Amino acid sequence: MKQSEAIIERVRRINPAYQHLELAVDDNLNRIKPGQSLLVKMRGDWHPYLREQWHPVSVAGTKLLIERPANEHYEVGQVMDVLGLIGQPIRFRRNLRNVLLMAYDTAPTPLLMTIPWLMGNRVSVTMVLLGSAKSYDTQHLNPEVEVIQGEDDINWQNQVMTVGWADQVLVVVNTDDELARFKKIVTRFEERRAIIPQNYLFGVFTGILPCGIGACHACMLQTRQSWSLVCTDGPAFDLTQLTLD
């Protein structure tokens, strides 16, 4: 991980709730892969709070596209102090045909960078929005992405079929209690298929990362074998291999 800077070159509102920032970045940051993120603060801003975790939604050359809430104020020319790259790229299975993306009570932003990569490799993508995620406006997404509006109780139309044809599933949940929410997801999948195979159902953890380098151990997760850190080993973890209690 390196410290560098990024410059906002464009700010564009994409819907009433979110905006896209186009950042000019260096060669290190433009190598970012789906799943990896940045820890960011304004250059010269010495406030005592932790850096914000930013999730790119696409990369083109030396430009990163970042999705941020519309109620935050940014201006063209602002310089950001950036730590990156944070985390490991998401490991997709070989011979993928269908991928299911799920957002439960949170925006699907951390999953969006997977879409251009998957579709560029001729993988079909379905996105399920559950709970408060249903309010996320998806009109700016690739129209080839199938979007399903689910319910508050982790149900959606044709759920058995959707779960059955997915070769891999990526889930992001609200950070208020990630382990409890991921456990609900696992329970629902166990009800829909007798056995959840390994390397099939992944939780993408997006909680606060105080250091980003594995020094503070604040993002530690217990696995069936040992312990892992979200900032260095994640953010995507096979939910069948985590201790969710």
C-alpha positions as CSV (number, residue, x, y, z in Angstrom):
1,M,0.0,0.0,0.0
2,K,1.2,3.5,-0.9
3,Q,0.3,7.0,0.0
4,S,-0.5,9.2,-3.0
5,E,-2.9,11.8,-4.2
6,A,-5.9,12.1,-6.5
7,I,-7.5,15.2,-8.1
8,I,-11.2,15.6,-8.7
9,E,-11.6,16.4,-12.4
10,R,-15.4,16.1,-12.7
11,V,-18.4,15.9,-10.5
12,R,-21.7,14.5,-11.9
13,R,-25.0,13.8,-10.2
14,I,-26.3,10.4,-11.4
15,N,-29.5,10.2,-9.4
16,P,-31.1,12.1,-6.5
17,A,-29.1,10.1,-3.9
18,Y,-25.6,9.7,-5.5
19,Q,-22.9,11.4,-7.5
20,H,-19.9,10.3,-9.4
21,L,-16.5,11.8,-8.9
22,E,-13.9,11.4,-11.7
23,L,-10.4,11.2,-10.2
24,A,-7.1,11.6,-11.9
25,V,-4.7,9.2,-10.2
26,D,-1.2,7.8,-10.5
27,D,-0.1,4.4,-12.0
28,N,-0.4,2.7,-8.6
29,L,-4.0,3.5,-8.1
30,N,-5.2,2.9,-11.7
31,R,-4.2,-0.8,-11.2
32,I,-7.1,-1.2,-8.8
33,K,-9.2,-4.4,-9.3
34,P,-12.8,-5.2,-8.3
35,G,-13.0,-5.6,-4.6
36,Q,-10.1,-3.2,-3.7
37,S,-10.7,0.2,-2.3
38,L,-9.1,3.5,-1.2
39,L,-8.8,5.3,2.2
40,V,-9.2,9.0,1.5
41,K,-9.1,12.4,3.2
42,M,-9.0,15.9,1.8
43,R,-5.4,17.2,1.3
44,G,-4.6,19.6,4.1
45,D,-7.6,18.5,6.2
46,W,-6.3,17.6,9.6
47,H,-9.6,16.7,11.3
48,P,-9.3,13.9,13.9
49,Y,-11.6,11.4,12.1
50,L,-10.6,8.3,10.3
51,R,-10.1,8.3,6.5
52,E,-13.2,7.4,4.4
53,Q,-13.3,4.2,2.5
54,W,-14.0,4.9,-1.2
55,H,-15.1,2.2,-3.6
56,P,-14.4,2.8,-7.3
57,V,-17.1,1.7,-9.7
58,S,-14.9,1.8,-12.8
59,V,-11.4,2.6,-14.1
60,A,-10.3,4.0,-17.4
61,G,-6.7,4.7,-18.0
62,T,-5.5,7.2,-15.3
63,K,-9.1,8.0,-14.2
64,L,-11.1,6.4,-11.4
65,L,-14.9,6.8,-11.1
66,I,-16.0,7.0,-7.5
67,E,-19.6,6.9,-6.2
68,R,-20.4,9.1,-3.2
69,P,-23.6,10.3,-1.5
70,A,-25.1,13.3,-3.2
71,N,-25.4,15.3,0.1
72,E,-21.5,15.5,0.3
73,H,-19.9,18.5,-1.3
74,Y,-17.0,18.2,-3.7
75,E,-15.4,20.6,-6.2
76,V,-13.4,20.2,-9.4
77,G,-9.7,20.6,-8.6
78,Q,-9.9,19.4,-5.0
79,V,-6.9,17.2,-4.0
80,M,-7.4,14.0,-2.0
81,D,-4.8,12.3,0.1
82,V,-5.1,8.6,-0.7
83,L,-3.9,5.4,0.8
84,G,-4.2,2.4,-1.5
85,L,-4.6,-0.1,-2.6
86,I,-6.7,-1.6,0.2
87,G,-7.6,-5.3,0.2
88,Q,-7.3,-8.1,-2.3
89,P,-9.1,-8.4,-5.6
90,I,-12.2,-10.5,-5.6
91,R,-11.4,-14.1,-6.8
92,F,-13.9,-15.2,-9.4
93,R,-14.3,-18.9,-10.2
94,R,-13.3,-20.2,-13.5
95,N,-15.8,-20.8,-16.3
96,L,-18.4,-18.4,-14.8
97,R,-21.6,-17.9,-16.7
98,N,-23.9,-16.3,-14.1
99,V,-23.1,-14.1,-11.1
100,L,-25.6,-12.9,-8.5
101,L,-24.9,-9.6,-6.7
102,M,-26.9,-8.8,-3.6
103,A,-27.2,-5.6,-1.5
104,Y,-29.1,-5.9,1.8
105,D,-30.1,-2.7,3.6
106,T,-27.2,-0.8,1.9
107,A,-26.3,0.6,-1.5
108,P,-24.6,-1.9,-3.9
109,T,-21.7,0.5,-4.5
110,P,-18.9,-1.8,-3.3
111,L,-20.0,-4.4,-5.9
112,L,-20.4,-2.2,-8.9
113,M,-16.8,-2.4,-10.2
114,T,-17.3,-6.1,-10.8
115,I,-20.0,-5.4,-13.4
116,P,-17.8,-4.1,-16.3
117,W,-15.2,-6.9,-15.7
118,L,-17.9,-9.6,-15.6
119,M,-19.7,-8.4,-18.6
120,G,-16.5,-7.9,-20.5
121,N,-15.9,-11.6,-20.0
122,R,-19.4,-12.5,-21.1
123,V,-20.7,-13.3,-17.7
124,S,-24.4,-12.5,-17.1
125,V,-25.1,-10.4,-13.9
126,T,-28.2,-10.2,-11.8
127,M,-28.5,-7.8,-8.9
128,V,-30.9,-8.3,-6.1
129,L,-31.8,-5.3,-3.9
130,L,-33.2,-6.1,-0.4
131,G,-34.6,-3.9,2.3
132,S,-33.5,-0.3,2.1
133,A,-31.4,-1.1,-0.9
134,K,-34.6,-1.1,-3.0
135,S,-34.4,2.7,-2.9
136,Y,-31.1,2.6,-4.9
137,D,-31.8,4.0,-8.4
138,T,-30.2,1.7,-10.9
139,Q,-30.9,3.6,-14.2
140,H,-27.2,4.5,-14.6
141,L,-26.1,0.8,-14.6
142,N,-25.5,-1.2,-17.7
143,P,-29.0,-2.1,-19.1
144,E,-27.9,-5.7,-19.5
145,V,-27.8,-6.1,-15.7
146,E,-31.0,-7.8,-14.5
147,V,-32.2,-5.9,-11.4
148,I,-34.6,-7.6,-9.0
149,Q,-36.4,-5.7,-6.2
150,G,-36.6,-8.0,-3.2
151,E,-38.3,-7.7,0.1
152,D,-37.3,-6.8,3.7
153,D,-37.3,-10.4,4.7
154,I,-34.7,-11.6,2.2
155,N,-37.2,-12.8,-0.3
156,W,-37.6,-12.1,-4.0
157,Q,-39.5,-13.5,-6.9
158,N,-38.2,-16.7,-8.4
159,Q,-35.6,-17.0,-5.6
160,V,-35.1,-20.8,-5.9
161,M,-34.3,-20.4,-9.6
162,T,-32.0,-17.4,-9.1
163,V,-30.0,-19.1,-6.3
164,G,-29.8,-22.3,-8.4
165,W,-28.4,-20.9,-11.6
166,A,-25.8,-18.5,-9.9
167,D,-22.3,-19.8,-10.3
168,Q,-21.1,-17.3,-7.7
169,V,-22.8,-14.9,-5.3
170,L,-21.4,-11.6,-3.8
171,V,-23.2,-10.0,-1.0
172,V,-22.8,-6.6,0.7
173,V,-24.8,-5.6,3.8
174,N,-25.3,-2.7,6.1
175,T,-22.3,-2.3,8.4
176,D,-24.4,-1.9,11.6
177,D,-24.0,-5.7,12.2
178,E,-22.4,-7.4,9.3
179,L,-21.9,-10.8,10.9
180,A,-25.6,-11.0,11.9
181,R,-26.8,-9.9,8.5
182,F,-24.5,-12.3,6.6
183,K,-25.8,-15.1,8.9
184,K,-29.3,-14.3,7.7
185,I,-28.2,-14.6,4.1
186,V,-26.4,-17.9,4.7
187,T,-29.6,-19.3,6.5
188,R,-31.7,-18.3,3.5
189,F,-29.4,-19.9,1.0
190,E,-29.3,-23.1,3.1
191,E,-33.1,-23.2,2.9
192,R,-32.9,-22.8,-0.9
193,R,-30.1,-25.4,-1.5
194,A,-29.3,-28.3,0.7
195,I,-25.6,-27.7,0.6
196,I,-23.7,-24.4,0.0
197,P,-20.5,-25.3,-1.8
198,Q,-17.2,-23.6,-1.0
199,N,-16.2,-20.6,-3.2
200,Y,-19.8,-19.9,-4.0
201,L,-21.3,-17.5,-1.5
202,F,-19.1,-14.5,-0.6
203,G,-19.7,-11.7,1.9
204,V,-18.0,-8.4,1.0
205,F,-17.1,-6.6,4.2
206,T,-17.2,-2.8,4.2
207,G,-16.9,-1.8,7.8
208,I,-14.5,0.9,9.2
209,L,-10.8,0.3,8.5
210,P,-8.8,2.3,11.0
211,C,-5.3,1.6,9.6
212,G,-5.7,-0.3,6.3
213,I,-2.5,-2.2,6.7
214,G,-3.3,-4.9,9.3
215,A,-1.5,-3.2,12.2
216,C,-4.5,-2.4,14.5
217,H,-6.4,-5.7,14.1
218,A,-9.7,-3.9,14.4
219,C,-11.1,-5.6,11.3
220,M,-10.3,-9.2,12.4
221,L,-12.6,-12.0,11.5
222,Q,-12.6,-15.5,12.8
223,T,-12.6,-18.2,10.2
224,R,-12.9,-22.0,10.6
225,Q,-9.1,-22.3,10.4
226,S,-7.8,-19.2,12.2
227,W,-8.2,-15.4,11.9
228,S,-8.2,-13.0,8.9
229,L,-8.1,-9.3,8.5
230,V,-10.6,-7.5,6.2
231,C,-8.1,-4.8,5.2
232,T,-5.3,-7.3,4.0
233,D,-7.1,-10.6,3.3
234,G,-10.5,-9.3,2.3
235,P,-12.9,-7.7,1.6
236,A,-14.5,-10.8,0.1
237,F,-14.8,-13.9,2.3
238,D,-16.4,-17.3,1.7
239,L,-19.3,-17.2,4.1
240,T,-19.2,-21.0,4.6
241,Q,-15.7,-20.6,6.1
242,L,-16.4,-17.8,8.6
243,T,-17.6,-18.1,12.2
244,L,-20.7,-16.0,12.1
245,D,-22.0,-16.5,15.6
